[in-house]
Amino acid sequence: MVKKLITRKKFIASAITGIAGISLINNSVKAESFEARALRSIGNTGLSVAPVGLGATRTNEESLIKYAINKGINFIETGRVYSNGNNELLVGSALAGMRKNVVIQSKIKLEWNELPSKGKGKKGADEVRGALMSKLEASLKALNTDYIDILLCHDALDENLLFHPETVRFFSDMKKAGTIKANGFSTHNDYMNLPARNNLEKFYDVIMVPFNHKGSFIHSVSGRYSEWDQVKLISILEEAYNKGIGVIAMKTCSGGKFSPSPETEESYRKAVNWVLQKKYIGAAAVAMSTFEQVDEHIGLLNELSKK
């Protein structure tokens, strides 16, 4: 408790020094923090981010998001379903006045049970587009922005829906309109087939998959255990990288703490570092809910920027 209070005081003190302040974040942070970090390109999207991103899904305080940005994190990850849309509202409020310095990734979920015509015919196509458009509009409003840098299909399960002609058309149209800069999908279950198909189709710019040193995770909400063939997944991710597809890792801490040798203490920071040593990983979206967790991963950013 005391430690958290100290980090909050540090944040308040740093805010006082720059209360002209938002301009400090808008102008000098990008020069002094973001560019000093070892920024990584997310595939061929044209977007560059600090390799440790803030997964805001467990964050309840605007001040923590602002603190992370002020320390050099310029990649914020959220989604429409988190806290019934309230997580996007929180992120949008926190980013007021500094939107252009931050890469936002959000996610919208599409499921067959909300498509009465099951995607068949013109009516089915209209239902797919209508569902996606209404969710995108809700995300834009909540985030208080007129564009989203990376928009993903959340927790993709079915390739017939993910690659449905109207789904593909929707994402293509939104990119052409400038409403999104890059499209993609996340998957918690189909780690192999969906990314492998995208390697063939080369439609989605970004894929987000579980990836950690253990090759497995236990879902923090459902308690479901999941594991994968690490060698096969690495091969698919390397192919995606070589084809210009950006790879975002999630569940990087869900495999537990890690140490490269018995002589050193295990930590979550080292677990994330294990992931980021792989050149095919553009960034890791790490869920952070405390100032201590932000500081721990800022320390990793500092290490990476010196290499």
N, C-alpha and C positions, 0 to 999 in steps of 0.2 A: 504494500500500500504506500509506504514511504517512497519507494523507488518511483512509483508512478507519479506521485506528487512532484518529485524533483524534475522529471522529464516534462511535466506540464509547465513548471516554472520556467524551464529552459525555453519552451515554446513561447510562452508569454513574453519573456525577455527579448527573444529574437523578434517577436512581432512589434514590440515597442520601438526597437531600433529602426524599424522600417514602416512606421505607420503611414507614412506617405505612401506607403506600404504596399498597396496592391501594385503600384507601378514598379516597386522593387521586384515583386514576383513576376510581373509581366515582362520586364526588361532585363534585369541583371541575372535572375535565376537561370534563364536559359543559357546565358553566356557563361556564368560562373559555375553552374551545377550540371545542367544537362550536357553541354558540350564537353565538359571535363570528364564525364563518365564515358565508359566504353559503349557508346550507343551501337545498337545492332539494327540492321535492316530486317523488316518483316517480309521476307520473300521479295517479290517484285512489286509490292504495293506502293513503294515510294515513302513509306512510313518508317521512321527510325525511333527506337525507344531505348530507355535504360533497361537492361536485361531482366531486372527484378521489377515486376509490376505489382501494384496494390490491388489485390482482390478485395473489393469493398463489400463483399456479400455479408461479412460478419461485423462490419463497422457501423457504429451507432452515433458517431460524433463527427460533425463537420470539421472540428479543430484537428482531428487526427488526419483526415484527408489533406487538409491544408499543410499540416506539419510534414507529411510525407512528400508533398510536392516541393515545399520549401527546402527539403533536404536532398532533392535531386531525382525523385521518382516522377516520371512524366507519362506513365502508362497506367490508366485506371480501368479496372474490369468490373462490370456490373451486369445486370440482366433484368428483364421485365418481370419475371416471376418472383424475384427475391423480395420478401416482405410485402407481397401484393403490390409491387410497384413503388413502395416507399424507399427502397434502396436507391433507385434511380433519382427520386426526388432529393434524397440526401446528397448524392453526388452532384446533381445539377446545382443545388444551392451552394455547395462547397466550392464549386468551380466558377462561380460568378466573378467576372472580372479577369479571369485568367484562362478562359476556354482555349484560346489559340495556342497556348503553350503545352497543352495536354492532349495525349492520344486517348480517346475513349473507345473502349470495346464494350458493346452491349449485346444482348441476346434476346431473340424472340422465339417462342416455342410454337410449333405447329403440329397438331395431332389429328389422326383420322376421325376421332370421335366428334370433332367440331366441323366435319365436312359431310353433311348428309348425303351428298351425291358421290362421295368417295372419289372426287377428282375426275369424274367421268363427264365427258361432253362439255358443252359451253357452260352449263350451270355449275358443273364441278370446277371448271377453271375459274369462274367468277367467285366461287366460294373460297378457293385457295388464295386468290389475289386479295379478296376482301378481308380475309382473316389476317393475312400478313400486313396489309396496309393499315388496318385499324391498330394493330399492335405497334407497328413502327411509328405511327402518328402519336400514340400514347407515350412511347419512349422519348420521342423528340420533345414533347410537351413537358414531361417530367424532368428531363435533363436540361431543359431551358436552352435548347440549341437548335439550329436549323440544319445541322448535319451530324452524322455519327461516323467516326473514322473507320471502325470495323464493326460490322453487324453480322452476327452469327445466327444460324438456326440452332436453337438450344436443344441439347440432348437428342440429337438425331438418332433415330432407331431404324427407319425404313428407307432404303435407297429409292424405292418407288415414289415416296413423298419428297425426299430430299432432292431428287433429280426429276421431279415432275416438271413437264414443260412450262407450266404456269409459275412454279417456284423459281425456275431458272429465268424465266422472262421477267418476273418481278425484281429479282436481284440485279439483273442486267439493266433494267429501266431505272432503278434507283441509283445505280452507279452513273449512268449517263446523265441523270438529272443533277448529280452532285449531292444528293441527299445522303448517300454513303460513299466513302472512299474505297472501301474494300469489303468483300463479302466472304462468308465462310460458314463453318459449322463446328459445333462441339459434339462429342459423343462420349458417353460414360460406359457404353456396353459394346458397341460394334467397333472395336479398336482397329480391326484389320480390314474388313471388307469395304467400309465406307471410305477411309483414306486411300485404300488401294484403288478403288474405282475412281476416286478423284484424281489420282495420279494418271489415270488413262484419259479421263474427260478433261482434266485441267481447267475446270470451270471455277471452282471456289479458290479464292486467293489465299485463304487462311484456314488451317485446321487446328483445333484445340483438343488435345487428348491427354488422358492420365499418363504420367511418366515419372518414375522415380527409381531409386537405386534397388528397391526391393522387388519391383515388378508386380505389385499388388497394392490394394488399399481397402480399408473399411469405410464405407460412406458414413459421414459424420451425422447425418440425419436419419437415414433408414437403417443403418447398421449392416447393410448388405456388404458381403465380402466379394471382391472381384480381383482376378489376376489375369495375366497375359503372358504370351510367349515373347520374352524380352528380345531375343535375337531377331525374330520375325518382325516385331514392331520397329526395331531400330532400322532394319532394312527398308521398311516402308517409309519411315520418316526421312531417311537419307535420300531416298528416291524423290520424295516430295521436295526436299531442300534443293536437290539438283535440278528440279524442274521449275524452281522459282516460287514454290508454294511456301508461305510462311507457316512455321510450326510454333504454336504456343503450348507450353506444358502446364498442366494442372495436376492437382493431387501430389505435388512435389514433396510435401511434408507428411503426407498420409501413409508413407511407407515407414515412418518412424525416423528417429535420429540416425545419423550416420557419421562414421569416422573412417578415413582412408587407411588407418593403421591402429593396431591395438594400443600403441603408445599415446595416442591422443584421445581426448574426450569427445564423445559423440555429441552432435548438436543438429538442430534443424537447419541452421545456417550452412553446415557442411553438406547436409542432404540436398539443399537447393544448389549449392555449388557443384555437386556431382552432376546434376542435371545440366547446369549452364556450361560445363566443360565440353559439352557435345556441340560441335559447330552447327549442327542442323537444327538446334533449338534457338528460335529467335528471342523468346522471352519466357519467363516463368511467371504466371499469375499466382501470387502467394496471398492467401487470405490472412489479413492482419486486423486485429481488433484492439490492440493496445499500443501505447507509445513505445514500450519496451520491444515489442515485436518489430515495429518500424525501425528502431535504432539497430536491432540485430541485423536486419537485412540491408540497411544503409551501410553498415560495416562491410558487408559482402560486396556491395557496389563499389566501395572505396578500394577493396582488394582487386576487383576486376578491372578497375580503371587504371591500375598501375601496371597491368600486364601487357 
